[in-house]
Amino acid sequence: MVSRVIPVESFDLVVFGGTGDLARRKILPGLYRRFLAGQVPDDARIFGAARAEMDDAGFRQFVAEAIAEFGGSASRAAEDVARFLNRLHYVAIDAKGDSGWADLAKAMRPGVVRAFYFSVAPALFGDLAERLHRHGIASPESRIVVEKPFGRDLESARALNATLAEHFTEHQIYRIDHYLGKETVQNLMAVRFANILFEPLWNARHVDHVQITVAETVGVGGRGSYYDKSGAMRDMVQNHLMQLLCLIAMEPPYRFDPDAVRDEKLKVIHALEPVGPDDIVRGQYRGAGKGTRGSYCDDAENPESRTESYIALRVNIANWRWKGTPFYLRTGKKLRARASEIAIVFKEVPHSIFGDEEGWRENVLSIRLQPNEGMTLSVMIKEPGPGGMRLTEVPLDMSFAEALGEDGADIPDAYERLIMDVIRGNQTLFMRGDEVEAAWAWTDPIIAGWEARTDKPRGYDPGSSGPEDALMLLHRDGRRWREIRE
Ligand code: BG6
């Protein structure tokens, strides 16, 4: 299979926070991989912008090292890297002052796409937006890309939206949720809307429940001060898991068009019911004894922390399609495996002609986000051999890497795809302002609820599947979580 690489127009891309961690690990190596794929035109230019004094040569050296460390399977051939580095420049800039802005203004070319990636603390978004205008750098066609966290509650998200709106229109603002850039997440839409097979069954009549799991093995060490103010609900559920839920639950948009897709997702968020305390389990990883290394409180450097490193929720959607089908969400750090999966668990057949079959299992469509991206549909078949009709469950298994051959083996990183979408001006995989606000409007009362009750998270062993209580969330409904495994 030959992959189709869609050419893009020439562009000037400025990465504010160009020497930061995200730029080093994701943005710049991602751009290099797109360059190798032929999507960075010869005259495109990428500017790193940050406070540190540095020249182009210093920045190129920084990027060369980032590619060496985080380039993945991309070519390290010296001439490839050198050709890419030629497109790179650096501007020392003060986000809160005036230095550097005139240099940046001078460097911009007329008539090409201009994109500004705000890979900086959200407190600087307003300053950057304002200065881009004051210095005549932003044009009506310019785009800005903003990273999460987009606010920490409805009020702050509204304020952020309002600040950006003073300088940019909604169609110029690209709010990144990198989960939307994951290949398998987009495949969710392809599976649903490019096949006749699933859609007739995709509703409360046929789906018993849905499980969304994003399990990580890493802890919060190194970013404890951010995480401790955030917790799994703000860090993962309000954005990534919510987006996954929307893509599973939304109605078919009339077209694969940015606003058509986002309108449908927004309707899902509006239809989410409030979640009460009995439908939430929060957890915190705890090593064997207090003060033991490997405990959340040590990693977060806050011995009294009540922040959750794990959360499981039972979520109901109050609309015609989903009334009565719960969505169980869980995500956590320091769990037994890095595994993200969406499982659509179908209902039992209305009547078994085989009698009470021991081996009977429900059909499950499981979509693996990472690792080993792929899809499995479990079906019941007859166990081979004579001696009556015994049933057994077998997987119809598809690994995207195997099914797509070479193309599948090299699945682009989420950031690569999203940055190219910015250059192309395609907002489909970015969150609209009203979507982010609606997500916070649902999240805020849930958080306020446990804060008012001063609930403490339940302890769980690092390397386990999470707190015991999370099992009960499903057991009491006569269901069970799927195993977390790679
Ligand atoms: C980030 C969160 O948005 O997503 C991190 O802030 C989390 O806490 C990360 O580890 C997970 O992303 P991925 O792509 O590794 O699943």
Boltz pocket constraint, residues with backbone or C-beta under 6 A from the ligand:
constraints:
  - pocket:
      binder: B
      contacts: [[A, 148], [A, 178], [A, 216], [A, 235], [A, 236]]
      max_distance: 6.0
